[in-house]
């Protein structure tokens, strides 16, 4: 089965997940927004959290939404204000997931993502959702991904 991990990483947690999946033969496609968040941590969290809370989408740089050749599509997002990141909101609006095995990997500082899980469960009832708490800091959290590999 051919798998791809489409992800956004702002603090390196998504990159930690990507590296783990790459070592297990999953192809990677990083997402880059055209406009980055502000550099200062406080403003980054304020801006990202607010925009995620209203369901905003970001324009992406050179994003390829084609997933025809993949059987499994894994989508990785940090949790901002309890919701998916704005770059991943764009991915979900552009990537055709019908007929694919879909797995969401959510990386969260708290290890929880109630609002995001509810949203994803409502819109993608057959998808698997895995929450990993700061995988860059807690590498053992990555073992949660083994259930889908």
N, C-alpha and C positions, 0 to 999 in steps of 0.2 A: 504494500500500500504506500503510495507516494503522499508525503505530508509537507505542508508549508506552515511556518509560523510568521504571521504578519503582526508586527508589534511597534509600539512607541515606548521609548525609554527617555526619561528626562533626568533621572538621578542615577542611572546605572542598574536599577533593579531589572528592567526589561532586558538589558544586555546580559545580565547573569542568567536569566531564563533562556535567552537565545543561545548562549554558549553551551548550556546544558543540553538543549534540544539538538544543536548542531552535532554534538558528540554522539548523538543517537540517530544520525542520518536524516534529520529534519532540515529542509531547506528554509532559509531565512529571507525575510523581506522587511527591512526597517522602514518606518514611516517618519518623514521629516516635514514638519509644518513650515510653510513659507515664512511665517512670522514667529520667532521664538518668544518664549515668555521672558519677562524682565529678569535680570540677573539676581538682584537682592532676594533672598529667601522669602521674606515677608510678602513682598509684592508678587513674587512668583506664585505663592500659595493663594493669595487673595485673588489675583487675576484668573489663574487656572481654575480655582474652586468656584468662583462666581460664574465663569463661562460654562464650566461643566454642569453647574446647577441649573442653568437655563437651556441645556441641551445644544449649545453652540457647536459648530463645526469649523474646522480650520482648512484653509486651502493648503494642499500638500505639494511638495516639490517632487516632480518626476515620479508620481505614484502609478504603478501598474496594477489595475484592479482585476486582471485576468487570472483566474484560478482553474481554468478548464482542465489542465493536466493533473490536478491534484484530487485525491480521494478524500483527504482529510485537511481541513483548514483550521489552524489554531490561531486565535487572535489574542494578543497580549496588551493589557492596558494597566497603567497605574490608576489608582482610585483617587479621585479629586472630589472633595465635598460629598463623599459617598457615591459618586457616579463615575462613569467612564470618562476618560480623557477626551478632550475635544478633537485631537487628531483621529482617535479611534471612532468617534461619532461619524466622521467623514468616511472612514473605511467601511463602516457598516452600511452607509448609504450608497456605496459604490460597488462593493464586492458581492457578486451573486453567490449566495450560499445554498440555494436550493439543490437538493440531491447530494450534498456533501455531509460527511461526518464533521460536526462542528464542536470545537472545544474552546472555551474562553479561559484564559489564564489571567487572573487579576492579582496585581501585586499591591499590597496595602501595608502601610506602616502599622496599623492596628491589627491586621490579620482578619479584618471584617470588611464587608462591603454589602450590607443589607440592601440598600436602595438599588445598587447596580445589579445584584443578583435577582431582585424582584423584576426589574426591567428586562433583563436578559431572559429570565424564565418565562415571562409573558410573551416576548417576541420570538424566542427560539426555544420552544418547549422540549425539543429533542436534544438540545445541546448539553454537553457536560461543562460544568463550571468548577474551576479549581482556584482557590484563593491561597496565595503564598505570602507569608509575612516577611517583608524585606529580604528577598532572596540574596541580595548582595551581601548583607550582613549575616544572615542565617542560612548558610548553604544547605543545611539538612532539610530545609523547607522544599528544596527542589525535588526531593524524592517523591513528593506528592504527585509529580508529573508522570511517574512510572506507570500509573494505572491506565494512562492513555497511549503509552508507547508500545 
